[in-house]
Amino acid sequence: MFLLVFVLVGVTIIVFFLSQVLLDPLALYITERTREDAIPALIAYYHLNDPWPIRYAVYVWNLIRGDWGYSRSLSQPVLQGMAGRFPATMELAIAAIIWTLVAGIPAGIISALKNNKLPDHISRIVALTGVSTPVFWLGLLLQLVFFYYFHLLGLPNLPSNGRYDTTLGLEHPVTQITGLMVVDTVVTGNFIMTEDVVAHLILPSFALGFISLGVIMRIMRSSMLEVLRQDYIILARSKGLTERVVIYRHALKNAMIPTVTVAGLAVAGLLGGAPLTETVFAWPGMGRLAVNAIGRNDAPLIMGFTLIAALILVFANLTVDILYAYLDPRIKY
């Protein structure tokens, strides 16, 4: 946690350099509706004529107190605009990582137990496909098959964009509590919308999690193979313990350490916003917001997204480090 401070300082220095040195700093704070007589006040308020150290100190102080700049594309403060989109990205990321872990960890275990047999070969193909498939291409393919072709064949198709059916949402309004629509609809008993929201989550969460699935499967397989060769596993088997006890009580916990590392980084990447997935599926999250900001040259919003993604990654790494102590008793803090 002590080193975390230096990492965060380094992130702010990089973002400050990108936004205040490579770009015109005044352009970050003015819009088309800014009056000409207000420009001197902006220069004075943000210390744009002062030396770099003073400007950096002002920049960090503004970040701490929540002034991340003004988004011209959203016509609102950057932090407020991102806060409105973060729950959508979080919901998509949670759905993606849940099915990825539920499918990837057992598949990796089975692949290790059936080493060089048919299940292992199948998992290798799936894993290689996962890490090799561009997410935008997979998203378009899923839309083509499960939305368009299923509709042509008269089969029940899956929604291809958005978080929910807006027409259905007018008939059964969703009460916003957490911003996570699955949670909000369940808590308020709006199960008609729960079904619709879950249906809208299926395709984008699958596309988003498929790459992580391949990585988690391969890491879980290799880690489990390494653990199964250890002396204490041989001893456990020689004592007559059942294979289920050997695998799930003695081997799995130690084999999970590398997998937790990869899963933690995957969660951080997903929560940081999956720009391609959210753009393909018109998902109203932070990733799509960042893509639109790039297209509109909205520098404050781009820098804000960069900071949020970096913060999520840093704290995900910290969480993974803490989990190590639980998984491996030899690690103590």
C-alpha positions in Angstrom: 0.0 0.0 0.0 3.0 2.3 0.6 4.3 1.6 -2.9 0.7 2.2 -4.2 1.1 5.9 -3.5 4.1 6.2 -5.8 2.3 4.3 -8.5 -0.6 6.6 -8.3 1.7 9.7 -8.3 3.4 8.3 -11.4 0.0 7.9 -13.2 -1.0 11.4 -12.4 2.4 12.7 -13.7 1.9 10.9 -17.0 -1.7 12.0 -17.4 -0.7 15.6 -16.5 2.1 15.5 -19.1 -0.2 14.2 -21.8 -3.0 16.7 -21.1 -1.0 19.8 -20.1 2.2 19.6 -22.2 1.4 17.7 -25.4 -2.0 19.4 -25.7 -3.0 23.1 -25.4 -4.0 23.2 -21.7 -6.5 26.1 -22.3 -8.3 24.1 -24.8 -9.2 21.5 -22.1 -11.3 24.0 -20.2 -13.1 26.1 -22.8 -16.1 25.2 -24.9 -17.9 26.8 -27.9 -20.1 28.7 -25.4 -17.2 30.1 -23.3 -17.3 33.9 -23.4 -14.1 35.6 -24.4 -14.0 37.7 -21.2 -14.1 34.5 -19.1 -10.8 33.1 -20.6 -8.5 35.2 -18.3 -10.4 34.0 -15.3 -9.9 30.4 -16.5 -6.2 30.9 -16.9 -5.9 32.4 -13.5 -8.1 29.7 -11.8 -6.1 26.8 -13.3 -2.7 28.6 -13.0 -2.0 28.0 -16.7 0.7 30.7 -16.9 2.5 29.4 -13.8 5.6 27.0 -13.9 5.0 23.3 -14.3 5.4 22.3 -10.6 2.7 24.7 -9.5 0.4 23.6 -12.3 0.9 20.0 -11.4 0.1 20.7 -7.7 -3.1 22.5 -8.8 -3.9 19.6 -11.1 -3.6 17.0 -8.3 -5.5 19.2 -5.9 -8.4 19.5 -8.4 -8.4 15.7 -8.9 -8.6 15.1 -5.1 -11.5 17.5 -4.7 -13.4 16.0 -7.8 -12.7 18.7 -10.4 -11.5 16.5 -13.3 -12.4 19.1 -16.0 -15.4 19.7 -18.1 -16.5 17.4 -20.9 -17.6 19.3 -24.0 -19.2 16.2 -25.6 -21.3 15.5 -22.5 -21.8 19.1 -21.5 -21.2 18.2 -17.9 -18.2 17.7 -15.5 -16.0 14.7 -16.4 -16.4 12.9 -13.1 -20.2 13.2 -13.1 -20.4 11.9 -16.7 -18.2 8.9 -15.9 -20.1 8.1 -12.7 -23.3 7.8 -14.7 -21.7 5.2 -17.0 -19.6 3.2 -14.5 -22.5 1.0 -13.3 -23.1 -0.2 -16.8 -19.5 -1.2 -17.3 -19.4 -2.8 -13.9 -22.4 -4.9 -14.6 -21.0 -6.1 -17.9 -17.6 -6.8 -16.4 -19.1 -8.8 -13.5 -21.3 -10.9 -15.9 -18.2 -11.6 -18.1 -15.9 -12.6 -15.3 -18.5 -14.8 -13.5 -19.1 -17.0 -16.5 -15.4 -16.9 -17.4 -14.4 -18.2 -14.0 -17.3 -20.7 -13.8 -16.3 -22.2 -17.1 -12.5 -21.6 -17.2 -11.5 -23.0 -13.8 -13.3 -26.4 -14.1 -12.2 -26.7 -17.8 -8.6 -26.1 -16.7 -8.8 -28.7 -14.0 -10.4 -31.3 -16.3 -7.7 -30.5 -18.9 -5.0 -31.2 -16.4 -6.6 -34.4 -15.1 -7.1 -35.6 -18.7 -3.7 -34.5 -19.9 -3.1 -35.2 -23.6 -6.5 -36.8 -23.9 -9.6 -35.6 -25.8 -10.9 -33.2 -23.2 -7.4 -31.6 -23.0 -7.1 -31.2 -26.7 -10.6 -29.6 -26.8 -9.7 -27.1 -24.1 -6.5 -26.3 -25.9 -8.4 -25.5 -29.1 -10.9 -23.3 -27.1 -8.1 -21.5 -25.3 -6.2 -20.8 -28.4 -9.3 -19.6 -30.1 -10.1 -17.3 -27.2 -6.7 -15.6 -27.1 -6.6 -15.3 -30.9 -10.1 -13.9 -31.6 -10.5 -10.2 -32.0 -13.3 -9.1 -29.6 -14.9 -6.8 -32.1 -15.1 -9.6 -34.7 -16.5 -12.0 -32.2 -19.1 -9.5 -31.2 -20.2 -8.9 -34.8 -20.3 -12.7 -35.4 -22.5 -13.3 -32.3 -24.9 -10.6 -33.4 -25.1 -12.1 -36.9 -25.8 -15.6 -35.7 -27.8 -15.2 -32.5 -29.8 -12.1 -33.5 -30.1 -11.9 -37.3 -30.0 -15.5 -38.4 -32.0 -16.8 -35.5 -34.7 -14.1 -36.3 -34.7 -15.2 -39.9 -35.2 -18.9 -38.9 -38.0 -18.0 -36.5 -36.0 -19.0 -33.5 -35.9 -17.1 -30.2 -33.1 -14.6 -30.8 -30.9 -12.6 -28.3 -30.8 -8.8 -28.2 -27.9 -7.3 -30.1 -27.5 -3.9 -28.4 -28.3 -1.8 -25.3 -28.9 -2.7 -21.7 -32.7 -3.3 -22.0 -35.7 -2.9 -24.3 -36.6 0.7 -24.0 -40.3 0.1 -25.0 -40.5 -2.6 -22.3 -38.8 -0.2 -19.9 -41.5 2.4 -20.4 -44.2 -0.2 -19.5 -42.2 -1.5 -16.5 -39.9 1.3 -15.3 -36.7 0.3 -13.5 -36.1 2.0 -10.1 -32.4 3.0 -10.0 -30.9 1.9 -6.7 -27.3 0.7 -7.4 -27.2 1.3 -11.1 -26.7 -2.4 -11.7 -29.9 -3.2 -13.5 -30.0 -6.9 -12.7 -29.7 -6.1 -9.0 -32.2 -3.2 -9.1 -34.9 -5.2 -10.9 -34.5 -8.2 -8.6 -34.6 -6.0 -5.4 -37.7 -4.1 -6.6 -39.4 -7.3 -7.8 -39.5 -6.2 -11.5 -38.8 -9.7 -12.8 -40.1 -9.0 -16.3 -37.3 -6.4 -16.7 -34.8 -8.8 -15.0 -35.4 -11.3 -17.7 -34.9 -8.7 -20.4 -31.8 -7.2 -18.8 -30.2 -10.7 -18.4 -31.0 -11.4 -22.1 -29.2 -8.2 -23.1 -26.2 -9.2 -21.1 -25.6 -12.6 -22.7 -23.9 -11.7 -26.0 -21.7 -8.8 -24.8 -20.6 -10.6 -21.7 -19.7 -13.7 -23.7 -17.7 -11.6 -26.3 -16.0 -9.7 -23.5 -15.1 -12.7 -21.4 -14.1 -15.1 -24.2 -10.5 -13.8 -24.4 -10.0 -14.1 -20.6 -11.5 -17.6 -20.7 -8.7 -18.9 -22.9 -6.0 -17.4 -20.6 -7.6 -18.6 -17.4 -8.0 -22.1 -18.8 -4.4 -22.4 -19.8 -3.1 -20.9 -16.6 -5.3 -23.2 -14.5 -4.2 -26.3 -16.5 -0.5 -25.6 -16.3 -0.7 -24.7 -12.6 -2.7 -27.8 -11.8 -0.3 -30.0 -13.7 2.6 -28.5 -11.7 0.8 -29.0 -8.3 -0.2 -32.6 -9.1 3.5 -33.5 -9.5 4.3 -32.3 -6.0 5.4 -34.8 -3.2 2.5 -33.9 -0.9 0.0 -34.9 -3.6 1.7 -38.2 -4.1 1.6 -38.7 -0.3 -2.1 -37.8 -0.1 -2.9 -40.4 -2.8 -0.7 -43.0 -1.1 -2.7 -42.5 2.1 -5.8 -43.7 0.2 -7.6 -40.4 0.0 -10.2 -40.2 -2.8 -9.3 -38.4 -6.0 -11.9 -35.8 -5.3 -10.4 -34.9 -1.9 -6.9 -34.9 -3.3 -7.9 -32.5 -6.1 -10.3 -30.1 -4.4 -8.8 -30.1 -0.9 -5.1 -30.4 -1.4 -4.3 -29.4 -5.0 -6.8 -26.7 -6.0 -6.0 -24.1 -3.5 -2.3 -24.0 -4.4 -3.0 -24.2 -8.1 -5.3 -21.2 -7.8 -2.6 -18.6 -7.0 -1.5 -18.0 -10.6 -5.1 -18.1 -11.7 -6.1 -15.5 -9.2 -3.4 -13.2 -10.5 -4.6 -13.5 -14.1 -8.3 -13.2 -13.0 -7.5 -10.1 -11.0 -5.9 -8.4 -14.0 -8.8 -9.6 -16.2 -11.3 -8.0 -13.8 -9.3 -4.8 -13.8 -9.2 -4.7 -17.6 -12.9 -5.4 -17.9 -13.9 -2.8 -15.3 -11.7 -0.3 -16.9 -14.1 -0.3 -19.7 -14.1 -2.6 -22.8 -14.3 0.0 -25.5 -14.6 -2.4 -28.5 -17.2 -4.6 -26.9 -19.3 -1.7 -25.7 -19.1 0.0 -29.0 -20.1 -3.1 -31.0 -23.1 -3.8 -28.7 -24.0 -0.1 -28.1 -23.5 -0.7 -24.4 -23.8 2.6 -22.5 -20.6 2.2 -20.4 -17.3 3.9 -19.9 -15.6 2.2 -22.7 -18.1 3.5 -25.3 -17.9 6.9 -23.6 -14.1 6.9 -24.1 -14.4 5.9 -27.8 -16.9 8.8 -28.4 -14.6 11.2 -26.5 -11.7 10.2 -28.9 -13.9 10.8 -31.9 -14.9 14.2 -30.6 -11.5 15.2 -29.4 -12.8 15.5 -25.9 -9.4 15.5 -24.1 -10.6 16.0 -20.4 -12.9 13.0 -20.8 -10.1 10.9 -22.3 -7.7 11.8 -19.5 -10.4 11.0 -16.9 -11.0 7.6 -18.4 -7.3 6.9 -18.4 -7.1 7.8 -14.7 -10.1 5.6 -13.8 -8.7 2.6 -15.7 -5.3 3.1 -14.0 -6.8 3.3 -10.6 -8.9 0.2 -11.1 -5.8 -1.8 -12.3 -3.7 -0.6 -9.3 -6.3 -1.6 -6.7 -7.0 -4.9 -8.5 -3.4 -5.7 -8.1 -3.5 -4.8 -4.4 -6.6 -7.1 -3.9 -4.8 -10.0 -5.6 -1.8 -9.5 -3.3 -4.1 -9.7 -0.3 -5.8 -12.8 -1.6 -2.4 -14.6 -1.8 -2.2 -14.6 2.0 -5.5 -16.5 2.1 -4.6 -19.0 -0.6 -1.1 -19.7 0.6 -0.5 -19.9 4.4 3.2 -19.4 3.8 2.5 -15.8 2.7 2.0 -13.5 5.6 1.8 -9.7 5.7 
